[in-house]
Amino acid sequence: MEAYLDYIPDISWWKVTLLGATGVSIYMIKSRVAGRMCPSKALMVGKTVIITGANSGIGKATALELAKRQARVILACRDEELANAAVRDIRKKTASGQLVVKRLDLASLASVKKFVEDVSNDEDRVDVLINNAGVLQCPFSKTEEGFEMQMGVNHLGHFYLTNLLLPKLKQSTPSRVIVVSSGLHKLGKIEFDNLNSEKSYDPRAGYANSKLANNMFARELSSRLEGTGVSVYCLHPGMVFTNLGRHVMPSFLIKLLLYPLAWLLVKSPYAGCQTVLYCAVAEELEGVTGRYYGSCEEEEWTQVSLDDVVSKKLWNVSEELTGLKS
């Protein structure tokens, strides 16, 4: 016994205390960064939810949580192979709910139209539409119709999709449209003479502008749908660690050095999806519309989002660009 005790390392109490304090500090920081979790325990039995960009990040995490609540979840994704891989991964975590993959490329209005036709033919109802897919600060490129990619996917593609799905959403009332925006919309500006970056292109400004367009779209949509039974919610998820930032990721060495900091200070997809989940399922939000949310609670609309003149003009211009208004 004495020989064995000779090999027990000398662990000073200050080291144990430091280690414990470090662990508690990390836990507290992570909890604060994660924000509030969705408080609602509501199930989604018999309800159909469409999630754009559901093969990764917030969309995939939301699909998992809604499947756990027994929803029929349509993963609307550009890459069907990645979407099917996401389904297999979700099925490792839950056997509940129904998971359906349908192809949707928001950079192609023809693809959006085909998707809506498929949904209209195959689905009896659509209870929740979650406009989640997005492109962040990509190099300059254009959609199939010639729109700048960020404005085309983040705003115009979802604008077209939502409007085409409105008959099904109205048929399924009470139903919900959820627009996933970003806090970076505060830096945005809607310039109608440069909406598609015809004059100049800055990837950071382009993203902020498209997210401001999301906010204005949500407010105008809620106004137009008043009294129809279709509620509209807009939200920002906070900073979330997903592949959305693939176009702005630093070099491998810098990523290696920054990863521990990002892990500590940026939300996981699970934490990031909580406000989306809240807007999709919370019973207390039934009948509420045209509000803005963050960390599972209502927030004030930012001043830049409240320009009704610009919002209405953006709607009209978006109708013309997408062909909804000839």
FIZADREN-724310 format. One record per residue (C-alpha): residue number from 1; residue in three letters; x, y, z. Coordinates in steps of 0.05 Angstrom, whole numbers, plus 32768, in hexadecimal, padded with zeros to 4 digits. Last residue first. Layout:
  pos  code     u     v     w
  NUM   Ala     X     Y     Z
...
***
This chain:
  pos  code     u     v     w
  326   Ser  7C64  8341  7AE7
  325   Lys  7C5D  8337  7B32
  324   Leu  7C74  82F4  7B4D
  323   Gly  7CAC  82F6  7B19
  322   Thr  7CE4  82F1  7B4C
  321   Leu  7D01  8336  7B3C
  320   Glu  7CBD  8357  7B39
  319   Glu  7CA4  833B  7B7B
  318   Ser  7CE6  834D  7B9C
  317   Val  7CDF  8394  7B83
  316   Asn  7C99  8399  7BA1
  315   Trp  7CB0  837B  7BE3
  314   Leu  7CED  83A8  7BE6
  313   Lys  7CC0  83E4  7BDA
  312   Lys  7C93  83CF  7C13
  311   Ser  7CCE  83C6  7C42
  310   Val  7CEF  8407  7C2C
  309   Val  7CB0  842F  7C3D
  308   Asp  7CA5  8407  7C7D
  307   Asp  7CE9  8419  7C9A
  306   Leu  7CE8  83F1  7CDB
  305   Ser  7D23  83C2  7CCF
  304   Val  7D58  83F9  7CD7
  303   Gln  7D3B  840B  7D1B
  302   Thr  7D47  83C6  7D36
  301   Trp  7D09  839D  7D46
  300   Glu  7D04  8395  7D91
  299   Glu  7D11  8350  7DAE
  298   Glu  7CE2  8316  7DBE
  297   Glu  7CFE  82DA  7DE2
  296   Cys  7D1D  8298  7DD0
  295   Ser  7D65  82B2  7DCD
  294   Gly  7D52  82E4  7D97
  293   Tyr  7D0E  82F6  7D7A
  292   Tyr  7CEC  8328  7D4C
  291   Arg  7CA0  832F  7D46
  290   Gly  7C71  8333  7D0B
  289   Thr  7C3F  8301  7D25
  288   Val  7C20  82E5  7D65
  287   Gly  7BE5  82B7  7D57
  286   Glu  7C06  827C  7D79
  285   Leu  7C45  8296  7D9B
  284   Glu  7C32  827A  7DDF
  283   Glu  7C31  8234  7DC1
  282   Ala  7C7B  8235  7DB2
  281   Val  7C89  8205  7D79
  280   Ala  7CAA  8227  7D3D
  279   Cys  7CBF  8269  7D5D
  278   Tyr  7CDF  8243  7D96
  277   Leu  7D02  8212  7D67
  276   Val  7D21  824C  7D40
  275   Thr  7D35  826B  7D83
  274   Gln  7D56  822A  7D98
  273   Cys  7D7A  821D  7D57
  272   Gly  7DBB  8240  7D6C
  271   Ala  7DC2  8217  7DAB
  270   Tyr  7DC0  81D6  7D84
  269   Pro  7DEB  81F4  7D4C
  268   Ser  7E20  8204  7D82
  267   Lys  7E26  824C  7D97
  266   Val  7E67  8273  7D92
  265   Leu  7E93  828A  7DCC
  264   Leu  7EB2  824A  7DE7
  263   Trp  7EB6  8221  7DA7
  262   Ala  7ECD  825F  7D82
  261   Leu  7F05  826A  7DB5
  260   Pro  7F1B  8221  7DAF
  259   Tyr  7F18  8226  7D62
  258   Leu  7F42  8265  7D5D
  257   Leu  7F87  8245  7D5C
  256   Leu  7F73  820D  7D2C
  255   Lys  7F4C  823D  7D01
  254   Ile  7F8A  826A  7CFE
  253   Leu  7FB4  822F  7CE6
  252   Phe  7F80  8219  7CB3
  251   Ser  7F79  825E  7C95
  250   Pro  7F3E  828A  7CA5
  249   Met  7EF5  8279  7C98
  248   Val  7ECE  82AE  7C72
  247   His  7EAF  8284  7C3A
  246   Arg  7EA1  8249  7C68
  245   Gly  7E7A  8276  7C99
  244   Leu  7E39  8250  7C90
  243   Asn  7E5D  8211  7CA5
  242   Thr  7E41  8218  7CEB
  241   Phe  7E58  8234  7D2F
  240   Val  7E1F  8263  7D41
  239   Met  7E21  82AD  7D51
  238   Gly  7DDB  82C3  7D65
  237   Pro  7D9C  82A0  7D4C
  236   His  7D7A  82DF  7D31
  235   Leu  7D2F  82DC  7D2A
  234   Cys  7CF3  82EE  7CFF
  233   Tyr  7CAD  82D1  7D0C
  232   Val  7C71  82D1  7CDE
  231   Ser  7C2C  82B6  7CEF
  230   Val  7BFC  8299  7CBB
  229   Gly  7BB4  829A  7CD6
  228   Thr  7B9D  82C8  7C9E
  227   Gly  7B8D  8305  7CC9
  226   Glu  7BCC  832B  7CB9
  225   Leu  7BF1  8309  7C80
  224   Arg  7C05  8349  7C5D
  223   Ser  7C20  8368  7C9D
  222   Ser  7C46  8328  7CAF
  221   Leu  7C65  8327  7C6A
  220   Glu  7C7B  8370  7C71
  219   Arg  7C9E  8363  7CB3
  218   Ala  7CBE  8322  7C9C
  217   Phe  7CD6  8340  7C5A
  216   Met  7CF4  837B  7C7E
  215   Asn  7D1B  834D  7CAD
  214   Asn  7D33  8320  7C74
  213   Ala  7D47  835D  7C4B
  212   Leu  7D72  8373  7C87
  211   Lys  7D92  832E  7C81
  210   Ser  7DA0  8337  7C37
  209   Asn  7DC0  837B  7C45
  208   Ala  7DEC  835F  7C7C
  207   Tyr  7E04  8328  7C4D
  206   Gly  7E13  8357  7C14
  205   Ala  7E37  8387  7C42
  204   Arg  7E66  8350  7C57
  203   Pro  7E70  8337  7C10
  202   Asp  7E7D  837D  7BF3
  201   Tyr  7E66  8385  7BAC
  200   Ser  7E60  83C2  7B80
  199   Lys  7E33  83E0  7B4B
  198   Glu  7E06  83A5  7B37
  197   Ser  7E09  838B  7B7E
  196   Asn  7DC4  836A  7B78
  195   Leu  7DA0  83A0  7BA0
  194   Asn  7DCD  83D7  7B85
  193   Asp  7D9B  840C  7B6E
  192   Phe  7D6A  83F2  7BA2
  191   Glu  7D9A  83FE  7BDB
  190   Ile  7D7F  83D9  7C18
  189   Lys  7DB1  83E4  7C50
  188   Gly  7DCF  83B2  7C81
  187   Leu  7DFA  83BB  7CBE
  186   Lys  7DC1  83AC  7CEE
  185   His  7DB3  836D  7CC4
  184   Leu  7DF1  8351  7CE6
  183   Gly  7DC4  8338  7D1E
  182   Ser  7DAF  8302  7CEE
  181   Ser  7D6E  82E9  7CCE
  180   Val  7D49  82A7  7CD1
  179   Val  7D03  82B4  7CB7
  178   Ile  7CCD  8287  7CD5
  177   Val  7C8A  8280  7CB2
  176   Arg  7C53  8261  7CDD
  175   Ser  7C10  823E  7CD6
  174   Pro  7BCC  8241  7CF8
  173   Thr  7BB9  8232  7CC3
  172   Ser  7BC8  81F9  7C92
  171   Gln  7BA4  8214  7C54
  170   Lys  7BC5  8257  7C5F
  169   Leu  7C09  8235  7C5F
  168   Lys  7BF8  820E  7C20
  167   Pro  7BE1  824D  7BFC
  166   Leu  7C1E  8273  7C17
  165   Leu  7C51  8242  7BFB
  164   Leu  7C5E  8269  7BBB
  163   Asn  7C68  82A9  7BE4
  162   Thr  7C98  8287  7C14
  161   Leu  7CC3  8269  7BDD
  160   Tyr  7CC8  82AA  7BB6
  159   Phe  7CDD  82D3  7BF3
  158   His  7D0C  829B  7C08
  157   Gly  7D30  829D  7BC6
  156   Leu  7D2F  82E9  7BC5
  155   His  7D4C  82F2  7C0B
  154   Asn  7D85  82C5  7C20
  153   Val  7D8E  82A3  7BDD
  152   Gly  7D8C  82DD  7BAC
  151   Met  7DA5  8313  7BDC
  150   Gln  7DE1  82E7  7BEC
  149   Met  7DEC  82CE  7BA5
  148   Glu  7DE5  8310  7B7F
  147   Phe  7DA9  8304  7B52
  146   Gly  7DB4  82EC  7B0A
  145   Glu  7D78  82BD  7B04
  144   Glu  7DA2  827E  7B10
  143   Thr  7DC2  82A0  7B4C
  142   Lys  7DFF  82CB  7B46
  141   Ser  7E45  82CD  7B63
  140   Phe  7E72  82FC  7B8A
  139   Pro  7E9B  82D8  7BBD
  138   Cys  7E71  82BF  7BF8
  137   Gln  7E63  82E9  7C35
  136   Leu  7E30  82B9  7C54
  135   Val  7DFD  8291  7C2E
  134   Gly  7DBC  827C  7C50
  133   Ala  7D89  8246  7C5D
  132   Asn  7D59  8252  7C97
  131   Asn  7D15  8265  7C7C
  130   Ile  7CEC  8238  7CAB
  129   Leu  7CA7  822A  7C90
  128   Val  7C77  820E  7CC4
  127   Asp  7C33  81EC  7CBE
  126   Val  7C37  81D3  7C76
  125   Arg  7BFD  81A6  7C64
  124   Asp  7BE5  816A  7C3A
  123   Glu  7C2A  8161  7C1C
  122   Asp  7C3D  813E  7BDC
  121   Asn  7C1F  8168  7BA4
  120   Ser  7C27  81AD  7BC4
  119   Val  7C6C  8199  7BDE
  118   Asp  7C82  8182  7B99
  117   Glu  7C68  81C1  7B78
  116   Val  7C8B  81EB  7BAD
  115   Phe  7CCD  81C8  7B9F
  114   Lys  7CC5  81D2  7B53
  113   Lys  7CB9  821D  7B5E
  112   Val  7CF6  8223  7B8A
  111   Ser  7D20  81FD  7B57
  110   Ala  7D08  822B  7B1F
  109   Leu  7D18  8267  7B4C
  108   Ser  7D60  824E  7B50
  107   Ala  7D91  8266  7B85
  106   Leu  7D61  824B  7BBA
  105   Asp  7D71  8205  7BA4
  104   Leu  7D3E  81D6  7BC2
  103   Arg  7D40  818A  7BBE
  102   Lys  7D11  8165  7BEC
  101   Val  7D25  8137  7C25
  100   Val  7CEF  811C  7C55
   99   Leu  7CF9  810C  7C9E
   98   Gln  7CBF  80F3  7CC8
   97   Gly  7CBC  80F8  7D14
   96   Ser  7CDD  80CF  7D49
   95   Ala  7D16  809D  7D40
   94   Thr  7D48  80CD  7D60
   93   Lys  7D93  80D7  7D65
   92   Lys  7DAE  80A7  7D31
   91   Arg  7D73  80BB  7D05
   90   Ile  7D8D  8102  7D05
   89   Asp  7DCF  80EA  7CE7
   88   Arg  7DAC  80C2  7CB1
   87   Val  7D80  80FE  7CA1
   86   Ala  7DBD  812B  7C9C
   85   Ala  7DDD  80FA  7C6B
   84   Asn  7D9D  80FE  7C42
   83   Ala  7DA2  814A  7C41
   82   Leu  7DEC  8146  7C2D
   81   Glu  7DD9  811A  7BF2
   80   Glu  7D9D  8146  7BE1
   79   Asp  7DC9  8183  7BD8
   78   Arg  7D9D  81C1  7BCF
   77   Cys  7D75  81B3  7C0D
   76   Ala  7D2D  81B5  7C26
   75   Leu  7D2B  8184  7C61
   74   Ile  7CE1  8177  7C6A
   73   Val  7CD2  8166  7CB2
   72   Arg  7C93  8141  7CC7
   71   Ala  7C90  8152  7D10
   70   Gln  7C97  8120  7D4A
   69   Arg  7CB5  8150  7D7D
   68   Lys  7CF8  812B  7D76
   67   Ala  7CF2  8139  7D2B
   66   Leu  7CEB  8183  7D3D
   65   Glu  7D2C  8181  7D64
   64   Leu  7D52  815C  7D2E
   63   Ala  7D39  818A  7CF6
   62   Thr  7D4D  81C7  7D20
   61   Ala  7D94  81AC  7D28
   60   Lys  7D97  819F  7CDD
   59   Gly  7D80  81E6  7CCD
   58   Ile  7DAE  8206  7D00
   57   Gly  7DEC  81E6  7CE2
   56   Ser  7DE5  81B2  7CAB
   55   Asn  7DB5  818E  7C7B
   54   Ala  7D79  81B9  7C8C
   53   Gly  7D87  81F2  7C5C
   52   Thr  7D3D  8203  7C56
   51   Ile  7D11  81E5  7C8C
   50   Ile  7CCA  81D1  7C7B
   49   Val  7C9E  81BA  7CB5
   48   Thr  7C62  818C  7CB3
   47   Lys  7C35  8183  7CEF
   46   Gly  7C10  8144  7D04
   45   Val  7C35  813F  7D46
   44   Met  7C5D  817D  7D53
   43   Leu  7C67  8177  7D9F
   42   Ala  7C69  81B2  7DCE
   41   Lys  7C9F  81B2  7E04
   40   Ser  7CAA  81FD  7DFF
   39   Pro  7CE4  821C  7E26
   38   Cys  7D13  8222  7DEA
   37   Met  7D58  8229  7E08
   36   Arg  7D71  826D  7E1D
   35   Gly  7DB6  8285  7E0A
   34   Ala  7DEF  8258  7DF2
   33   Val  7E23  828E  7E00
   32   Arg  7E0D  8292  7E49
   31   Ser  7E0F  8247  7E51
   30   Lys  7E53  8242  7E2F
   29   Ile  7E6F  8279  7E5C
   28   Met  7E53  8259  7E9B
   27   Tyr  7E6E  8214  7E88
   26   Ile  7EB3  8230  7E78
   25   Ser  7EB5  8255  7EBA
   24   Val  7EA0  8217  7EE1
   23   Gly  7ED7  81EE  7EC0
   22   Thr  7F0B  8223  7ECD
   21   Ala  7EF6  8229  7F16
   20   Gly  7EFC  81DE  7F1E
   19   Leu  7F42  81DC  7EFF
   18   Leu  7F58  8217  7F29
   17   Thr  7F3E  81F6  7F68
   16   Val  7F5F  81B4  7F58
   15   Lys  7FA1  81D8  7F4A
   14   Trp  7F9B  8201  7F8A
   13   Trp  7F8F  81C0  7FB1
   12   Ser  7FD2  81A5  7F9A
   11   Ile  7FD3  8162  7F77
   10   Asp  8011  813A  7F8C
    9   Pro  800D  80FD  7F60
    8   Ile  7FFC  80B9  7F80
    7   Tyr  8038  808C  7F70
    6   Asp  8054  8087  7FB7
    5   Leu  800F  8072  7FCE
    4   Tyr  8019  8030  7FA9
    3   Ala  805A  8021  7FCE
    2   Glu  8039  8030  8011
    1   Met  8000  8000  8000
***
